[in-house]
Amino acid sequence: LIMILAAEVPAWLHLGRLEIVIGIVMSCSIAAWACTKGWKISTFLTGSTFFVFASHCELLKVFIRLTSRLNVQNDLFYCVMYFVCPLLTLSILLIVYKVLRKYMPQVATMLSGGR
């Protein structure tokens, strides 16, 4: 709140940060709920977490730029792309990590922080 009041930028620019915080809280809540239900978490997913975290931003920016260049004047399109772009980013990064882990395990270990 102090950042919003003290900043010389419009308050709506800080909504992206709020979205990130809400996403983190929801992810932790879902993970905690899954653990209490006895779900087994895939070792592949836990191993790829840091790789996806460290590289998702750049790939997501590419999809956002491509989407904005389409110059579509339809709100529904942008609402759908709001969910499709992150899902596509996540899918591509998981595939890249799987290929790296299979063919170059040392590189995958280095990129994932050895987790």
TIVO-2410 file (N, C-alpha, C; in nm, 3 decimals):
# residues 115
REC num residu      c1      c2      c3 atome chaine
REC   1      L   0.082  -0.119   0.000     N      A
REC   1      L   0.000   0.000   0.000    CA      A
REC   1      L   0.086   0.125   0.000     C      A
REC   2      I   0.196   0.121   0.076     N      A
REC   2      I   0.285   0.237   0.080    CA      A
REC   2      I   0.347   0.260  -0.057     C      A
REC   3      M   0.383   0.150  -0.127     N      A
REC   3      M   0.442   0.164  -0.260    CA      A
REC   3      M   0.344   0.231  -0.355     C      A
REC   4      I   0.217   0.197  -0.344     N      A
REC   4      I   0.116   0.254  -0.433    CA      A
REC   4      I   0.097   0.402  -0.402     C      A
REC   5      L   0.089   0.437  -0.275     N      A
REC   5      L   0.065   0.576  -0.238    CA      A
REC   5      L   0.186   0.665  -0.264     C      A
REC   6      A   0.306   0.611  -0.244     N      A
REC   6      A   0.427   0.691  -0.257    CA      A
REC   6      A   0.479   0.697  -0.401     C      A
REC   7      A   0.438   0.607  -0.484     N      A
REC   7      A   0.492   0.601  -0.620    CA      A
REC   7      A   0.433   0.710  -0.708     C      A
REC   8      E   0.510   0.744  -0.809     N      A
REC   8      E   0.464   0.844  -0.904    CA      A
REC   8      E   0.401   0.781  -1.027     C      A
REC   9      V   0.371   0.654  -1.018     N      A
REC   9      V   0.307   0.583  -1.128    CA      A
REC   9      V   0.163   0.553  -1.090     C      A
REC  10      P   0.078   0.532  -1.187     N      A
REC  10      P  -0.062   0.501  -1.156    CA      A
REC  10      P  -0.075   0.373  -1.074     C      A
REC  11      A  -0.175   0.370  -0.991     N      A
REC  11      A  -0.195   0.255  -0.901    CA      A
REC  11      A  -0.223   0.128  -0.978     C      A
REC  12      W  -0.284   0.136  -1.095     N      A
REC  12      W  -0.319   0.015  -1.169    CA      A
REC  12      W  -0.195  -0.060  -1.217     C      A
REC  13      L  -0.079   0.007  -1.225     N      A
REC  13      L   0.042  -0.063  -1.266    CA      A
REC  13      L   0.088  -0.162  -1.161     C      A
REC  14      H   0.048  -0.143  -1.037     N      A
REC  14      H   0.088  -0.233  -0.930    CA      A
REC  14      H  -0.001  -0.356  -0.920     C      A
REC  15      L  -0.108  -0.362  -0.998     N      A
REC  15      L  -0.197  -0.477  -0.992    CA      A
REC  15      L  -0.128  -0.605  -1.038     C      A
REC  16      G  -0.030  -0.593  -1.126     N      A
REC  16      G   0.046  -0.710  -1.170    CA      A
REC  16      G   0.119  -0.775  -1.055     C      A
REC  17      R   0.173  -0.692  -0.965     N      A
REC  17      R   0.241  -0.745  -0.847    CA      A
REC  17      R   0.141  -0.815  -0.755     C      A
REC  18      L   0.025  -0.758  -0.740     N      A
REC  18      L  -0.079  -0.819  -0.657    CA      A
REC  18      L  -0.120  -0.953  -0.715     C      A
REC  19      E  -0.129  -0.960  -0.845     N      A
REC  19      E  -0.163  -1.085  -0.913    CA      A
REC  19      E  -0.059  -1.193  -0.885     C      A
REC  20      I   0.067  -1.156  -0.882     N      A
REC  20      I   0.174  -1.252  -0.853    CA      A
REC  20      I   0.163  -1.303  -0.710     C      A
REC  21      V   0.138  -1.213  -0.616     N      A
REC  21      V   0.125  -1.254  -0.476    CA      A
REC  21      V   0.006  -1.347  -0.458     C      A
REC  22      I  -0.105  -1.315  -0.520     N      A
REC  22      I  -0.223  -1.400  -0.511    CA      A
REC  22      I  -0.195  -1.537  -0.573     C      A
REC  23      G  -0.123  -1.540  -0.684     N      A
REC  23      G  -0.087  -1.666  -0.747    CA      A
REC  23      G   0.001  -1.753  -0.660     C      A
REC  24      I   0.096  -1.690  -0.591     N      A
REC  24      I   0.184  -1.765  -0.502    CA      A
REC  24      I   0.105  -1.823  -0.385     C      A
REC  25      V   0.018  -1.742  -0.326     N      A
REC  25      V  -0.063  -1.789  -0.213    CA      A
REC  25      V  -0.154  -1.904  -0.257     C      A
REC  26      M  -0.216  -1.889  -0.373     N      A
REC  26      M  -0.305  -1.995  -0.422    CA      A
REC  26      M  -0.228  -2.122  -0.454     C      A
REC  27      S  -0.110  -2.110  -0.512     N      A
REC  27      S  -0.029  -2.228  -0.544    CA      A
REC  27      S   0.010  -2.302  -0.417     C      A
REC  28      C   0.053  -2.228  -0.316     N      A
REC  28      C   0.089  -2.292  -0.189    CA      A
REC  28      C  -0.033  -2.356  -0.123     C      A
REC  29      S  -0.147  -2.291  -0.132     N      A
REC  29      S  -0.269  -2.347  -0.073    CA      A
REC  29      S  -0.310  -2.475  -0.144     C      A
REC  30      I  -0.303  -2.475  -0.275     N      A
REC  30      I  -0.339  -2.595  -0.351    CA      A
REC  30      I  -0.242  -2.709  -0.320     C      A
REC  31      A  -0.112  -2.677  -0.311     N      A
REC  31      A  -0.013  -2.780  -0.279    CA      A
REC  31      A  -0.036  -2.837  -0.139     C      A
REC  32      A  -0.067  -2.751  -0.044     N      A
REC  32      A  -0.094  -2.797   0.093    CA      A
REC  32      A  -0.219  -2.884   0.097     C      A
REC  33      W  -0.322  -2.843   0.024     N      A
REC  33      W  -0.445  -2.921   0.018    CA      A
REC  33      W  -0.418  -3.058  -0.042     C      A
REC  34      A  -0.339  -3.062  -0.151     N      A
REC  34      A  -0.307  -3.189  -0.217    CA      A
REC  34      A  -0.229  -3.281  -0.123     C      A
REC  35      C  -0.141  -3.224  -0.044     N      A
REC  35      C  -0.064  -3.306   0.052    CA      A
REC  35      C  -0.153  -3.363   0.160     C      A
REC  36      T  -0.250  -3.285   0.206     N      A
REC  36      T  -0.340  -3.338   0.310    CA      A
REC  36      T  -0.431  -3.447   0.256     C      A
REC  37      K  -0.457  -3.445   0.126     N      A
REC  37      K  -0.540  -3.550   0.064    CA      A
REC  37      K  -0.459  -3.674   0.028     C      A
REC  38      G  -0.328  -3.669   0.050     N      A
REC  38      G  -0.244  -3.785   0.023    CA      A
REC  38      G  -0.201  -3.799  -0.121     C      A
REC  39      W  -0.211  -3.693  -0.199     N      A
REC  39      W  -0.168  -3.699  -0.338    CA      A
REC  39      W  -0.017  -3.714  -0.344     C      A
REC  40      K   0.030  -3.792  -0.437     N      A
REC  40      K   0.172  -3.808  -0.460    CA      A
REC  40      K   0.215  -3.708  -0.567     C      A
REC  41      I   0.313  -3.628  -0.533     N      A
REC  41      I   0.362  -3.527  -0.627    CA      A
REC  41      I   0.472  -3.591  -0.712     C      A
REC  42      S   0.465  -3.570  -0.840     N      A
REC  42      S   0.561  -3.626  -0.934    CA      A
REC  42      S   0.701  -3.571  -0.908     C      A
REC  43      T   0.800  -3.657  -0.909     N      A
REC  43      T   0.938  -3.611  -0.892    CA      A
REC  43      T   0.982  -3.529  -1.012     C      A
REC  44      F   0.924  -3.557  -1.128     N      A
REC  44      F   0.955  -3.476  -1.246    CA      A
REC  44      F   0.910  -3.332  -1.224     C      A
REC  45      L   0.790  -3.314  -1.172     N      A
REC  45      L   0.739  -3.178  -1.150    CA      A
REC  45      L   0.818  -3.104  -1.043     C      A
REC  46      T   0.852  -3.173  -0.936     N      A
REC  46      T   0.929  -3.106  -0.832    CA      A
REC  46      T   1.070  -3.074  -0.881     C      A
REC  47      G   1.126  -3.157  -0.967     N      A
REC  47      G   1.258  -3.130  -1.022    CA      A
REC  47      G   1.259  -3.017  -1.123     C      A
REC  48      S   1.150  -3.000  -1.193     N      A
REC  48      S   1.145  -2.898  -1.297    CA      A
REC  48      S   1.097  -2.762  -1.245     C      A
REC  49      T   1.060  -2.754  -1.120     N      A
REC  49      T   1.002  -2.631  -1.067    CA      A
REC  49      T   1.093  -2.511  -1.082     C      A
REC  50      F   1.219  -2.524  -1.042     N      A
REC  50      F   1.310  -2.409  -1.051    CA      A
REC  50      F   1.337  -2.372  -1.196     C      A
REC  51      F   1.352  -2.472  -1.283     N      A
REC  51      F   1.375  -2.444  -1.425    CA      A
REC  51      F   1.260  -2.365  -1.484     C      A
REC  52      V   1.138  -2.405  -1.454     N      A
REC  52      V   1.021  -2.335  -1.506    CA      A
REC  52      V   1.013  -2.194  -1.445     C      A
REC  53      F   1.037  -2.183  -1.315     N      A
REC  53      F   1.034  -2.053  -1.249    CA      A
REC  53      F   1.136  -1.958  -1.310     C      A
REC  54      A   1.257  -2.008  -1.335     N      A
REC  54      A   1.364  -1.921  -1.383    CA      A
REC  54      A   1.349  -1.881  -1.529     C      A
REC  55      S   1.277  -1.960  -1.607     N      A
REC  55      S   1.272  -1.932  -1.750    CA      A
REC  55      S   1.134  -1.895  -1.804     C      A
REC  56      H   1.031  -1.896  -1.722     N      A
REC  56      H   0.897  -1.872  -1.776    CA      A
REC  56      H   0.875  -1.729  -1.822     C      A
REC  57      C   0.941  -1.635  -1.757     N      A
REC  57      C   0.914  -1.495  -1.787    CA      A
REC  57      C   0.948  -1.458  -1.931     C      A
REC  58      E   1.064  -1.501  -1.977     N      A
REC  58      E   1.107  -1.465  -2.113    CA      A
REC  58      E   1.018  -1.528  -2.219     C      A
REC  59      L   0.984  -1.654  -2.202     N      A
REC  59      L   0.897  -1.719  -2.300    CA      A
REC  59      L   0.757  -1.660  -2.297     C      A
REC  60      L   0.709  -1.627  -2.180     N      A
REC  60      L   0.577  -1.566  -2.168    CA      A
REC  60      L   0.574  -1.430  -2.237     C      A
REC  61      K   0.683  -1.354  -2.227     N      A
REC  61      K   0.692  -1.225  -2.296    CA      A
REC  61      K   0.682  -1.243  -2.447     C      A
REC  62      V   0.743  -1.348  -2.498     N      A
REC  62      V   0.735  -1.375  -2.643    CA      A
REC  62      V   0.591  -1.399  -2.684     C      A
REC  63      F   0.518  -1.480  -2.609     N      A
REC  63      F   0.379  -1.508  -2.642    CA      A
REC  63      F   0.293  -1.382  -2.630     C      A
REC  64      I   0.320  -1.300  -2.532     N      A
REC  64      I   0.243  -1.176  -2.516    CA      A
REC  64      I   0.270  -1.082  -2.633     C      A
REC  65      R   0.397  -1.072  -2.675     N      A
REC  65      R   0.428  -0.987  -2.791    CA      A
REC  65      R   0.360  -1.038  -2.917     C      A
REC  66      L   0.364  -1.169  -2.937     N      A
REC  66      L   0.299  -1.226  -3.056    CA      A
REC  66      L   0.148  -1.202  -3.053     C      A
REC  67      T   0.089  -1.215  -2.936     N      A
REC  67      T  -0.055  -1.192  -2.922    CA      A
REC  67      T  -0.090  -1.047  -2.949     C      A
REC  68      S  -0.007  -0.955  -2.901     N      A
REC  68      S  -0.037  -0.813  -2.923    CA      A
REC  68      S  -0.017  -0.773  -3.068     C      A
REC  69      R   0.070  -0.842  -3.140     N      A
REC  69      R   0.091  -0.810  -3.282    CA      A
REC  69      R  -0.023  -0.856  -3.371     C      A
REC  70      L  -0.106  -0.946  -3.320     N      A
REC  70      L  -0.219  -0.994  -3.400    CA      A
REC  70      L  -0.322  -0.884  -3.422     C      A
REC  71      N  -0.324  -0.786  -3.333     N      A
REC  71      N  -0.412  -0.669  -3.346    CA      A
REC  71      N  -0.559  -0.709  -3.359     C      A
REC  72      V  -0.601  -0.798  -3.273     N      A
REC  72      V  -0.740  -0.843  -3.271    CA      A
REC  72      V  -0.820  -0.747  -3.184     C      A
REC  73      Q  -0.938  -0.710  -3.230     N      A
REC  73      Q  -1.023  -0.616  -3.157    CA      A
REC  73      Q  -1.138  -0.690  -3.089     C      A
REC  74      N  -1.104  -0.797  -3.018     N      A
REC  74      N  -1.205  -0.880  -2.955    CA      A
REC  74      N  -1.164  -0.907  -2.810     C      A
REC  75      D  -1.247  -0.867  -2.717     N      A
REC  75      D  -1.215  -0.887  -2.576    CA      A
REC  75      D  -1.211  -1.034  -2.538     C      A
REC  76      L  -1.296  -1.115  -2.597     N      A
REC  76      L  -1.298  -1.257  -2.567    CA      A
REC  76      L  -1.165  -1.322  -2.604     C      A
REC  77      F  -1.108  -1.280  -2.716     N      A
REC  77      F  -0.978  -1.333  -2.758    CA      A
REC  77      F  -0.873  -1.307  -2.652     C      A
REC  78      Y  -0.868  -1.187  -2.600     N      A
REC  78      Y  -0.768  -1.153  -2.499    CA      A
REC  78      Y  -0.796  -1.222  -2.366     C      A
REC  79      C  -0.921  -1.243  -2.334     N      A
REC  79      C  -0.954  -1.318  -2.212    CA      A
REC  79      C  -0.908  -1.463  -2.223     C      A
REC  80      V  -0.927  -1.522  -2.339     N      A
REC  80      V  -0.883  -1.660  -2.362    CA      A
REC  80      V  -0.730  -1.667  -2.362     C      A
REC  81      M  -0.666  -1.572  -2.428     N      A
REC  81      M  -0.520  -1.572  -2.436    CA      A
REC  81      M  -0.456  -1.548  -2.300     C      A
REC  82      Y  -0.528  -1.483  -2.209     N      A
REC  82      Y  -0.479  -1.460  -2.074    CA      A
REC  82      Y  -0.451  -1.594  -2.004     C      A
REC  83      F  -0.528  -1.696  -2.037     N      A
REC  83      F  -0.507  -1.828  -1.979    CA      A
REC  83      F  -0.424  -1.919  -2.070     C      A
REC  84      V  -0.437  -1.903  -2.201     N      A
REC  84      V  -0.368  -1.990  -2.295    CA      A
REC  84      V  -0.218  -1.965  -2.296     C      A
REC  85      C  -0.178  -1.839  -2.292     N      A
REC  85      C  -0.034  -1.807  -2.297    CA      A
REC  85      C   0.043  -1.870  -2.180     C      A
REC  86      P  -0.001  -1.856  -2.055     N      A
REC  86      P   0.072  -1.924  -1.947    CA      A
REC  86      P   0.069  -2.076  -1.957     C      A
REC  87      L  -0.043  -2.132  -1.999     N      A
REC  87      L  -0.050  -2.278  -2.013    CA      A
REC  87      L   0.043  -2.328  -2.122     C      A
REC  88      L   0.049  -2.255  -2.232     N      A
REC  88      L   0.139  -2.291  -2.341    CA      A
REC  88      L   0.285  -2.276  -2.297     C      A
REC  89      T   0.314  -2.171  -2.224     N      A
REC  89      T   0.449  -2.149  -2.171    CA      A
REC  89      T   0.489  -2.264  -2.079     C      A
REC  90      L   0.403  -2.298  -1.987     N      A
REC  90      L   0.431  -2.407  -1.894    CA      A
REC  90      L   0.452  -2.539  -1.968     C      A
REC  91      S   0.367  -2.567  -2.064     N      A
REC  91      S   0.378  -2.692  -2.140    CA      A
REC  91      S   0.510  -2.700  -2.216     C      A
REC  92      I   0.546  -2.593  -2.283     N      A
REC  92      I   0.671  -2.592  -2.360    CA      A
REC  92      I   0.791  -2.608  -2.269     C      A
REC  93      L   0.791  -2.538  -2.156     N      A
REC  93      L   0.906  -2.548  -2.065    CA      A
REC  93      L   0.917  -2.686  -2.002     C      A
REC  94      L   0.805  -2.749  -1.972     N      A
REC  94      L   0.812  -2.885  -1.919    CA      A
REC  94      L   0.864  -2.984  -2.023     C      A
REC  95      I   0.826  -2.965  -2.147     N      A
REC  95      I   0.878  -3.051  -2.255    CA      A
REC  95      I   1.027  -3.028  -2.273     C      A
REC  96      V   1.070  -2.901  -2.272     N      A
REC  96      V   1.213  -2.871  -2.286    CA      A
REC  96      V   1.291  -2.934  -2.171     C      A
REC  97      Y   1.238  -2.923  -2.049     N      A
REC  97      Y   1.308  -2.980  -1.934    CA      A
REC  97      Y   1.316  -3.132  -1.945     C      A
REC  98      K   1.209  -3.195  -1.993     N      A
REC  98      K   1.209  -3.340  -2.008    CA      A
REC  98      K   1.313  -3.384  -2.111     C      A
REC  99      V   1.321  -3.311  -2.222     N      A
REC  99      V   1.421  -3.343  -2.324    CA      A
REC  99      V   1.562  -3.321  -2.269     C      A
REC 100      L   1.581  -3.209  -2.198     N      A
REC 100      L   1.712  -3.184  -2.138    CA      A
REC 100      L   1.751  -3.293  -2.039     C      A
REC 101      R   1.655  -3.333  -1.959     N      A
REC 101      R   1.683  -3.435  -1.858    CA      A
REC 101      R   1.715  -3.570  -1.921     C      A
REC 102      K   1.655  -3.598  -2.036     N      A
REC 102      K   1.678  -3.727  -2.102    CA      A
REC 102      K   1.811  -3.728  -2.177     C      A
REC 103      Y   1.839  -3.622  -2.254     N      A
REC 103      Y   1.956  -3.622  -2.342    CA      A
REC 103      Y   2.078  -3.550  -2.285     C      A
REC 104      M   2.056  -3.456  -2.194     N      A
REC 104      M   2.166  -3.382  -2.133    CA      A
REC 104      M   2.141  -3.367  -1.983     C      A
REC 105      P   2.150  -3.475  -1.907     N      A
REC 105      P   2.116  -3.468  -1.765    CA      A
REC 105      P   2.203  -3.373  -1.683     C      A
REC 106      Q   2.331  -3.356  -1.722     N      A
REC 106      Q   2.416  -3.265  -1.648    CA      A
REC 106      Q   2.370  -3.120  -1.667     C      A
REC 107      V   2.332  -3.087  -1.787     N      A
REC 107      V   2.283  -2.952  -1.815    CA      A
REC 107      V   2.151  -2.929  -1.742     C      A
REC 108      A   2.063  -3.027  -1.743     N      A
REC 108      A   1.935  -3.015  -1.673    CA      A
REC 108      A   1.956  -2.997  -1.524     C      A
REC 109      T   2.053  -3.069  -1.468     N      A
REC 109      T   2.084  -3.055  -1.326    CA      A
REC 109      T   2.135  -2.916  -1.296     C      A
REC 110      M   2.222  -2.865  -1.382     N      A
REC 110      M   2.275  -2.731  -1.361    CA      A
REC 110      M   2.166  -2.624  -1.373     C      A
REC 111      L   2.078  -2.637  -1.472     N      A
REC 111      L   1.972  -2.538  -1.493    CA      A
REC 111      L   1.862  -2.545  -1.387     C      A
REC 112      S   1.846  -2.659  -1.326     N      A
REC 112      S   1.741  -2.671  -1.223    CA      A
REC 112      S   1.797  -2.648  -1.083     C      A
REC 113      G   1.921  -2.612  -1.073     N      A
REC 113      G   1.981  -2.586  -0.944    CA      A
REC 113      G   2.015  -2.712  -0.867     C      A
REC 114      G   2.024  -2.823  -0.936     N      A
REC 114      G   2.060  -2.949  -0.871    CA      A
REC 114      G   1.951  -3.005  -0.782     C      A
REC 115      R   1.828  -2.965  -0.805     N      A
REC 115      R   1.717  -3.010  -0.721    CA      A
REC 115      R   1.658  -3.136  -0.777     C      A
***
